[in-house]
Amino acid sequence: MKIKKIIFFILILAILVQFQYGKKIATIKEILKPSALSVTKEHIVVLDQFKVYLYSKKDLKLKNSFGRKGEGPGEFTTRPRLLVKDNKIILSNFIKVAIFDITGK
């Protein structure tokens, strides 16, 4: 399991380096255990366990983060899956679906 996480992190770094044409390497210190990644025209969306991190694709800066473990609206008790479509961030597991806009609402 650790090898998958290491490979996933290396893949994220390789993608970030490609966006900057090898001129800049970004450090993403907020991410501890990434489980999903989606890249859109303007954003890089990373799911880290129960929390979503939204980065600007242009300058790789953190724009927003939201989500947490729990049983309330938009919260999950098991790790959700990530889907990004039409500027909507969709998280789902076996019993719940939550749809967010890029502001986290």
PyMOL CGO cylinders between C-alpha atoms (Angstrom):
from pymol import cmd
from pymol.cgo import CYLINDER

trace = [
    CYLINDER, 0.00, 0.00, 0.00, 2.85, 2.41, 0.79, 0.3, 1, 1, 1, 1, 1, 1,
    CYLINDER, 2.85, 2.41, 0.79, 4.39, 1.80, -2.62, 0.3, 1, 1, 1, 1, 1, 1,
    CYLINDER, 4.39, 1.80, -2.62, 1.15, 2.85, -4.32, 0.3, 1, 1, 1, 1, 1, 1,
    CYLINDER, 1.15, 2.85, -4.32, 1.12, 6.09, -2.33, 0.3, 1, 1, 1, 1, 1, 1,
    CYLINDER, 1.12, 6.09, -2.33, 4.75, 6.82, -3.17, 0.3, 1, 1, 1, 1, 1, 1,
    CYLINDER, 4.75, 6.82, -3.17, 4.13, 6.17, -6.86, 0.3, 1, 1, 1, 1, 1, 1,
    CYLINDER, 4.13, 6.17, -6.86, 1.02, 8.37, -6.75, 0.3, 1, 1, 1, 1, 1, 1,
    CYLINDER, 1.02, 8.37, -6.75, 2.97, 11.21, -5.12, 0.3, 1, 1, 1, 1, 1, 1,
    CYLINDER, 2.97, 11.21, -5.12, 5.77, 10.93, -7.70, 0.3, 1, 1, 1, 1, 1, 1,
    CYLINDER, 5.77, 10.93, -7.70, 3.15, 11.03, -10.45, 0.3, 1, 1, 1, 1, 1, 1,
    CYLINDER, 3.15, 11.03, -10.45, 1.66, 14.22, -8.99, 0.3, 1, 1, 1, 1, 1, 1,
    CYLINDER, 1.66, 14.22, -8.99, 5.09, 15.83, -8.85, 0.3, 1, 1, 1, 1, 1, 1,
    CYLINDER, 5.09, 15.83, -8.85, 5.82, 14.80, -12.45, 0.3, 1, 1, 1, 1, 1, 1,
    CYLINDER, 5.82, 14.80, -12.45, 2.54, 16.35, -13.61, 0.3, 1, 1, 1, 1, 1, 1,
    CYLINDER, 2.54, 16.35, -13.61, 3.24, 19.56, -11.72, 0.3, 1, 1, 1, 1, 1, 1,
    CYLINDER, 3.24, 19.56, -11.72, 6.72, 19.79, -13.21, 0.3, 1, 1, 1, 1, 1, 1,
    CYLINDER, 6.72, 19.79, -13.21, 5.30, 19.23, -16.70, 0.3, 1, 1, 1, 1, 1, 1,
    CYLINDER, 5.30, 19.23, -16.70, 2.89, 22.18, -16.26, 0.3, 1, 1, 1, 1, 1, 1,
    CYLINDER, 2.89, 22.18, -16.26, 5.85, 24.43, -15.56, 0.3, 1, 1, 1, 1, 1, 1,
    CYLINDER, 5.85, 24.43, -15.56, 7.96, 22.98, -18.41, 0.3, 1, 1, 1, 1, 1, 1,
    CYLINDER, 7.96, 22.98, -18.41, 10.63, 21.86, -15.98, 0.3, 1, 1, 1, 1, 1, 1,
    CYLINDER, 10.63, 21.86, -15.98, 11.40, 25.39, -14.82, 0.3, 1, 1, 1, 1, 1, 1,
    CYLINDER, 11.40, 25.39, -14.82, 9.79, 25.15, -11.41, 0.3, 1, 1, 1, 1, 1, 1,
    CYLINDER, 9.79, 25.15, -11.41, 9.19, 22.40, -8.91, 0.3, 1, 1, 1, 1, 1, 1,
    CYLINDER, 9.19, 22.40, -8.91, 6.33, 22.93, -6.48, 0.3, 1, 1, 1, 1, 1, 1,
    CYLINDER, 6.33, 22.93, -6.48, 6.13, 21.66, -2.96, 0.3, 1, 1, 1, 1, 1, 1,
    CYLINDER, 6.13, 21.66, -2.96, 2.68, 20.64, -1.87, 0.3, 1, 1, 1, 1, 1, 1,
    CYLINDER, 2.68, 20.64, -1.87, 3.00, 20.53, 1.89, 0.3, 1, 1, 1, 1, 1, 1,
    CYLINDER, 3.00, 20.53, 1.89, -0.74, 20.20, 2.62, 0.3, 1, 1, 1, 1, 1, 1,
    CYLINDER, -0.74, 20.20, 2.62, -1.05, 16.75, 1.06, 0.3, 1, 1, 1, 1, 1, 1,
    CYLINDER, -1.05, 16.75, 1.06, -0.32, 13.81, 3.37, 0.3, 1, 1, 1, 1, 1, 1,
    CYLINDER, -0.32, 13.81, 3.37, -2.16, 10.78, 1.94, 0.3, 1, 1, 1, 1, 1, 1,
    CYLINDER, -2.16, 10.78, 1.94, -3.49, 11.54, -1.55, 0.3, 1, 1, 1, 1, 1, 1,
    CYLINDER, -3.49, 11.54, -1.55, -6.06, 9.15, -2.91, 0.3, 1, 1, 1, 1, 1, 1,
    CYLINDER, -6.06, 9.15, -2.91, -7.29, 10.91, -6.08, 0.3, 1, 1, 1, 1, 1, 1,
    CYLINDER, -7.29, 10.91, -6.08, -6.20, 13.60, -8.51, 0.3, 1, 1, 1, 1, 1, 1,
    CYLINDER, -6.20, 13.60, -8.51, -8.08, 15.47, -11.24, 0.3, 1, 1, 1, 1, 1, 1,
    CYLINDER, -8.08, 15.47, -11.24, -6.77, 18.17, -13.55, 0.3, 1, 1, 1, 1, 1, 1,
    CYLINDER, -6.77, 18.17, -13.55, -9.05, 20.67, -15.31, 0.3, 1, 1, 1, 1, 1, 1,
    CYLINDER, -9.05, 20.67, -15.31, -8.28, 23.65, -17.53, 0.3, 1, 1, 1, 1, 1, 1,
    CYLINDER, -8.28, 23.65, -17.53, -7.80, 25.93, -14.51, 0.3, 1, 1, 1, 1, 1, 1,
    CYLINDER, -7.80, 25.93, -14.51, -7.39, 23.70, -11.46, 0.3, 1, 1, 1, 1, 1, 1,
    CYLINDER, -7.39, 23.70, -11.46, -5.65, 20.72, -9.94, 0.3, 1, 1, 1, 1, 1, 1,
    CYLINDER, -5.65, 20.72, -9.94, -7.97, 18.93, -7.51, 0.3, 1, 1, 1, 1, 1, 1,
    CYLINDER, -7.97, 18.93, -7.51, -6.47, 16.51, -4.99, 0.3, 1, 1, 1, 1, 1, 1,
    CYLINDER, -6.47, 16.51, -4.99, -8.42, 14.33, -2.59, 0.3, 1, 1, 1, 1, 1, 1,
    CYLINDER, -8.42, 14.33, -2.59, -6.39, 13.64, 0.54, 0.3, 1, 1, 1, 1, 1, 1,
    CYLINDER, -6.39, 13.64, 0.54, -8.40, 11.12, 2.57, 0.3, 1, 1, 1, 1, 1, 1,
    CYLINDER, -8.40, 11.12, 2.57, -11.54, 13.18, 3.38, 0.3, 1, 1, 1, 1, 1, 1,
    CYLINDER, -11.54, 13.18, 3.38, -10.31, 16.65, 2.41, 0.3, 1, 1, 1, 1, 1, 1,
    CYLINDER, -10.31, 16.65, 2.41, -10.27, 18.25, -1.05, 0.3, 1, 1, 1, 1, 1, 1,
    CYLINDER, -10.27, 18.25, -1.05, -7.47, 20.63, -2.02, 0.3, 1, 1, 1, 1, 1, 1,
    CYLINDER, -7.47, 20.63, -2.02, -7.97, 22.94, -4.98, 0.3, 1, 1, 1, 1, 1, 1,
    CYLINDER, -7.97, 22.94, -4.98, -4.82, 24.38, -6.58, 0.3, 1, 1, 1, 1, 1, 1,
    CYLINDER, -4.82, 24.38, -6.58, -4.47, 26.91, -9.35, 0.3, 1, 1, 1, 1, 1, 1,
    CYLINDER, -4.47, 26.91, -9.35, -3.01, 25.21, -12.39, 0.3, 1, 1, 1, 1, 1, 1,
    CYLINDER, -3.01, 25.21, -12.39, -1.34, 28.46, -13.47, 0.3, 1, 1, 1, 1, 1, 1,
    CYLINDER, -1.34, 28.46, -13.47, 0.80, 29.11, -10.39, 0.3, 1, 1, 1, 1, 1, 1,
    CYLINDER, 0.80, 29.11, -10.39, 0.25, 25.91, -8.31, 0.3, 1, 1, 1, 1, 1, 1,
    CYLINDER, 0.25, 25.91, -8.31, -1.00, 27.91, -5.31, 0.3, 1, 1, 1, 1, 1, 1,
    CYLINDER, -1.00, 27.91, -5.31, -3.63, 26.57, -2.95, 0.3, 1, 1, 1, 1, 1, 1,
    CYLINDER, -3.63, 26.57, -2.95, -6.94, 28.29, -3.73, 0.3, 1, 1, 1, 1, 1, 1,
    CYLINDER, -6.94, 28.29, -3.73, -9.29, 26.41, -1.44, 0.3, 1, 1, 1, 1, 1, 1,
    CYLINDER, -9.29, 26.41, -1.44, -9.70, 23.34, 0.73, 0.3, 1, 1, 1, 1, 1, 1,
    CYLINDER, -9.70, 23.34, 0.73, -12.81, 21.77, 2.17, 0.3, 1, 1, 1, 1, 1, 1,
    CYLINDER, -12.81, 21.77, 2.17, -14.26, 18.54, 3.49, 0.3, 1, 1, 1, 1, 1, 1,
    CYLINDER, -14.26, 18.54, 3.49, -13.64, 16.42, 6.53, 0.3, 1, 1, 1, 1, 1, 1,
    CYLINDER, -13.64, 16.42, 6.53, -14.45, 13.13, 8.15, 0.3, 1, 1, 1, 1, 1, 1,
    CYLINDER, -14.45, 13.13, 8.15, -17.87, 13.01, 9.75, 0.3, 1, 1, 1, 1, 1, 1,
    CYLINDER, -17.87, 13.01, 9.75, -21.54, 12.18, 9.36, 0.3, 1, 1, 1, 1, 1, 1,
    CYLINDER, -21.54, 12.18, 9.36, -22.96, 15.61, 8.52, 0.3, 1, 1, 1, 1, 1, 1,
    CYLINDER, -22.96, 15.61, 8.52, -23.79, 17.13, 5.13, 0.3, 1, 1, 1, 1, 1, 1,
    CYLINDER, -23.79, 17.13, 5.13, -20.82, 16.89, 2.79, 0.3, 1, 1, 1, 1, 1, 1,
    CYLINDER, -20.82, 16.89, 2.79, -18.90, 14.74, 5.29, 0.3, 1, 1, 1, 1, 1, 1,
    CYLINDER, -18.90, 14.74, 5.29, -17.98, 11.08, 4.86, 0.3, 1, 1, 1, 1, 1, 1,
    CYLINDER, -17.98, 11.08, 4.86, -17.28, 8.22, 7.24, 0.3, 1, 1, 1, 1, 1, 1,
    CYLINDER, -17.28, 8.22, 7.24, -15.37, 6.25, 4.60, 0.3, 1, 1, 1, 1, 1, 1,
    CYLINDER, -15.37, 6.25, 4.60, -13.03, 7.63, 1.97, 0.3, 1, 1, 1, 1, 1, 1,
    CYLINDER, -13.03, 7.63, 1.97, -15.01, 8.98, -0.96, 0.3, 1, 1, 1, 1, 1, 1,
    CYLINDER, -15.01, 8.98, -0.96, -14.21, 8.79, -4.65, 0.3, 1, 1, 1, 1, 1, 1,
    CYLINDER, -14.21, 8.79, -4.65, -13.51, 11.99, -6.59, 0.3, 1, 1, 1, 1, 1, 1,
    CYLINDER, -13.51, 11.99, -6.59, -15.04, 13.14, -9.87, 0.3, 1, 1, 1, 1, 1, 1,
    CYLINDER, -15.04, 13.14, -9.87, -14.64, 16.63, -11.33, 0.3, 1, 1, 1, 1, 1, 1,
    CYLINDER, -14.64, 16.63, -11.33, -17.07, 17.63, -14.07, 0.3, 1, 1, 1, 1, 1, 1,
    CYLINDER, -17.07, 17.63, -14.07, -18.24, 21.02, -15.35, 0.3, 1, 1, 1, 1, 1, 1,
    CYLINDER, -18.24, 21.02, -15.35, -16.65, 22.96, -12.45, 0.3, 1, 1, 1, 1, 1, 1,
    CYLINDER, -16.65, 22.96, -12.45, -18.39, 20.67, -9.96, 0.3, 1, 1, 1, 1, 1, 1,
    CYLINDER, -18.39, 20.67, -9.96, -16.48, 18.49, -7.51, 0.3, 1, 1, 1, 1, 1, 1,
    CYLINDER, -16.48, 18.49, -7.51, -18.37, 15.28, -6.80, 0.3, 1, 1, 1, 1, 1, 1,
    CYLINDER, -18.37, 15.28, -6.80, -17.48, 13.06, -3.85, 0.3, 1, 1, 1, 1, 1, 1,
    CYLINDER, -17.48, 13.06, -3.85, -19.25, 9.75, -3.35, 0.3, 1, 1, 1, 1, 1, 1,
    CYLINDER, -19.25, 9.75, -3.35, -19.06, 6.51, -1.45, 0.3, 1, 1, 1, 1, 1, 1,
    CYLINDER, -19.06, 6.51, -1.45, -21.47, 3.60, -1.08, 0.3, 1, 1, 1, 1, 1, 1,
    CYLINDER, -21.47, 3.60, -1.08, -24.17, 5.56, 0.74, 0.3, 1, 1, 1, 1, 1, 1,
    CYLINDER, -24.17, 5.56, 0.74, -23.65, 9.26, 0.06, 0.3, 1, 1, 1, 1, 1, 1,
    CYLINDER, -23.65, 9.26, 0.06, -22.99, 11.71, -2.79, 0.3, 1, 1, 1, 1, 1, 1,
    CYLINDER, -22.99, 11.71, -2.79, -21.91, 15.32, -2.21, 0.3, 1, 1, 1, 1, 1, 1,
    CYLINDER, -21.91, 15.32, -2.21, -21.60, 17.89, -4.99, 0.3, 1, 1, 1, 1, 1, 1,
    CYLINDER, -21.60, 17.89, -4.99, -19.50, 21.01, -4.40, 0.3, 1, 1, 1, 1, 1, 1,
    CYLINDER, -19.50, 21.01, -4.40, -18.63, 24.03, -6.52, 0.3, 1, 1, 1, 1, 1, 1,
    CYLINDER, -18.63, 24.03, -6.52, -15.04, 25.27, -6.62, 0.3, 1, 1, 1, 1, 1, 1,
    CYLINDER, -15.04, 25.27, -6.62, -15.67, 27.40, -3.51, 0.3, 1, 1, 1, 1, 1, 1,
    CYLINDER, -15.67, 27.40, -3.51, -16.55, 24.31, -1.49, 0.3, 1, 1, 1, 1, 1, 1,
    CYLINDER, -16.55, 24.31, -1.49, -20.26, 25.10, -1.15, 0.3, 1, 1, 1, 1, 1, 1,
]
cmd.load_cgo(trace, "trace")
